[in-house]
Amino acid sequence: MKIRMRTALAAFAALMLTAALPTGLAQASRMGQNAHRATATKVFTLDPSTSGNNPEGVAWDNRSESFFVGTVGTGTIYRATLHDTTLHPFITPDPAGPADSSVGMKVAGGKLFVAGGTTGSIYVYAIRTGALLARFETGPGGFLNDLVVTEKGDVYVTDSFRPMLWHLTPSMIRAGSGTPESINVGPQIAYTANQFNLNGIVSRHGGRELIVVNSFSKSLFRIGINPANTAARKITKIHAPDLAGDGLLIDGGRLLVVTGSPAAVTVLTLSDDDSRARVDKVLTDPSLRGPSTIARAEDRYLVVNADFATNTQPYTVSALARGGAHR
């Protein structure tokens, strides 16, 4: 009884001390407590998880405070909030229809944009209902890997097998139809047959520049682009460490690069003109298994564990703290 009383008094004294602190110190104390809680990695599980239907893409939606994860085997798109522990199917393609695949994805304007891998399709879904709004075709022979939506609404999609980007204009998206424009990336970006070449993509400077990674050559490139005249694009290699990057993310002026092996997220600091990049830190976590892509969700980084090497179920998504461990 006396021990419990002393414990209660100590807790009460600590509470009163915090309340008596100047406002700035009290806020700092609370921020320290929150930061401590945010350092723990949270792992989400895909349910159901079936062999060969590996997760790949991820996108966060601020409006609904939820995130989406695509799968390569069936194209099923899962959904969850940060308060959940399990992702459940949100969009399930018609099993009687053509084979689907959901690889890279982004959210913009209440829509979910999805790169369709070997299908050669770019899908646009309504986030509120999950309805398919449009499907743009680029033809056979490619692998549509990742995409980005610029501030002005242009969509650029990487193709890992064909040496080009694909471009959707805002007017195409509004109309829900049109033929994607191809933008040649050679000879500046060399492609190797039967390998995954261009992969992750992000937008910079209001959409006037794109940064892409060639997974096979382990190189980063910047592409100066004008949506009104994409043929005049300017491509230069970024002086950066060799990284067999997959998904990319821009956060706070830094470029985050996901690598499956080693399983890590490398944080790069870009020079003012984006011509150079140096390693700032490397985020690692025991829960990472062959990670593929990344998205920022509030104070966390959502990293999809595609795990193509071991194909271990259940498939997972690791939610790393933005200030997480590094080496």
Buried (B, 14 or more C-beta within 10 A) or exposed (E): EEEEEEEEEEEEEEEEEEEEEEEEEBEEBEEEEEEEEBEEBBBBBBBEBBEEBBBBBBBBBEEBEBBBBBBBBBBBBBBBEBEBEEBEBBBEBEEEEEEBBBBBBBBBEEBBBBBBBBBBBBBBBEBEEBEBBBBBEBEEEBBBBBBBBBEEBBBBBBBBBBBBBBBBBBEBBEEEEBEBBBBBBEEBBEBEEEEBBBBBBBBBEEBBBBBBBBBBBBBBBBBBBEBEEBEEBEBEBBEBEEBBBBBBBBBEEBBBBBBBEEBBBBBBEBEEEBEBBEEBBBBBBEBBBBBBBBBBBEBBBBBBBBBEEEBEBBBBBBBBBBEBBEE
